[in-house]
Amino acid sequence: MEVMPQALVNAKVPNHKKERYMEYPEIAEAISKLDSKFAGEGRVLIRPSGTEPKVRVMIEGKDKKQIDEEAKKLAELIQNIML
């Protein structure tokens, strides 16, 4: 297994909404696009925190700068839509 750089960014969201992020079409579409973009070259993992009012955005890929930017953009999108 190849070790790749990883970016982890948290999106602050209301605790009662954190499990429902995929119900928002803009968020689901952005995640789908990132999945396609990094297919075979990394991975995208989005999940609600088990202990905090947050959705965690984790991206692995070969280009650290790119994954940092993409993770930050997606976390901001999630936070802006869900707040």
HELIX and SHEET records of a PDB file:
HELIX    1   1 ASN A   15  GLU A   23  5                                   9    
HELIX    2   2 PRO A   25  PHE A   38  1                                  14    
HELIX    3   3 LYS A   64  MET A   82  1                                  19    
SHEET    1   A 3 GLN A   6  LYS A  12  0                                        
SHEET    2   A 3 LYS A  54  GLY A  61 -1                                        
SHEET    3   A 3 GLY A  42  PRO A  48 -1                                        
END                                                                             
